[in-house]
Amino acid sequence: MDYIVQNLPEESRFETTVEGKTAYLDYHLSDGVIILLYAYTPVELRGKGIAGGVVKFALDYSRANKLKVIPQCPYTHYYIQRHPEYQDLMVG
C-alpha cells in the first residue's frame, strides 16, 4: 500500500491520509528533544502497517534532525523495542 507521511510542524503532527482516513502521531518539540505523544489510526486502517509507517517516518525525521526521542505513546515505545536500530535515539 502506497501512502505519503508528512510532517506538519504547525500542528506538531506527523500524518498520512489513506482511503480518505487520517492516521497521525502528535509530538512536542523542545530543546533538541521530540516527545512522541500519541499515535492514532482509524479502525478501518488498522492492521495494514500504517501506524508503523508513521512512527518510522517520525524516528527517521528525528535521526536526520539530530533529535533525541521520548516515546510517551505506548505504540511508539513498543515500536522502538521491536526495532533496536532506533534505541540510540531514546533519551536516557
C-alpha positions in Angstrom: 0.0 0.0 0.0 1.4 3.4 -1.0 1.0 6.4 1.2 3.0 9.5 2.0 3.7 10.5 5.5 4.4 14.2 6.1 5.5 16.4 9.0 3.1 19.2 9.8 5.1 21.4 12.2 2.4 24.0 12.6 0.2 21.2 14.1 3.1 19.3 15.8 2.0 16.2 13.9 3.2 13.5 11.5 0.3 12.3 9.4 -0.8 10.4 6.4 -4.2 10.0 4.7 -5.2 6.7 3.2 -8.6 5.8 1.8 -9.9 9.2 3.0 -8.9 8.5 6.6 -6.1 10.2 8.5 -3.5 8.4 10.8 -1.2 10.6 12.8 1.4 10.9 15.6 1.3 14.0 17.7 4.6 15.4 19.1 6.1 18.1 21.2 9.5 19.5 20.2 11.7 21.4 22.7 15.5 21.9 23.0 16.7 19.1 20.8 14.1 16.6 22.1 11.0 15.3 20.5 8.3 13.8 22.7 6.2 11.4 20.7 2.8 11.9 22.4 0.0 10.0 20.8 -0.5 7.8 17.7 -3.9 7.3 16.2 -5.0 5.1 13.4 -8.7 4.9 12.3 -10.2 1.5 12.8 -10.6 1.0 9.0 -6.8 1.4 8.6 -5.6 -0.8 11.5 -3.6 -3.9 10.7 -2.1 -2.5 7.5 1.2 -1.3 8.8 0.3 2.4 8.6 0.9 3.3 12.2 4.3 1.7 11.9 5.0 3.7 8.8 4.1 6.9 10.6 6.3 6.1 13.6 9.2 5.0 11.3 8.9 8.4 9.5 9.0 10.2 12.8 12.0 8.3 14.0 13.9 8.8 10.7 13.0 12.5 10.9 14.3 12.6 14.5 17.6 11.0 13.4 18.0 13.3 10.4 17.5 16.3 12.6 19.7 15.0 15.5 16.8 14.9 17.9 16.6 12.7 21.0 13.3 10.9 21.4 11.0 10.4 24.4 8.3 7.9 23.3 5.3 8.7 25.6 2.9 6.9 23.2 2.8 3.2 24.1 2.7 2.1 20.5 5.8 4.2 19.7 7.6 2.8 22.7 6.7 -0.8 21.6 7.8 0.0 18.0 11.2 1.1 19.3 11.5 -2.1 21.3 10.8 -4.2 18.2 13.3 -2.1 16.1 16.5 -1.8 18.0 18.1 0.3 15.3 16.2 3.2 16.8 17.0 2.7 20.5 20.0 5.0 20.3 17.6 7.9 19.8 15.9 7.5 23.1 16.7 9.9 26.0 18.5 8.2 28.8 
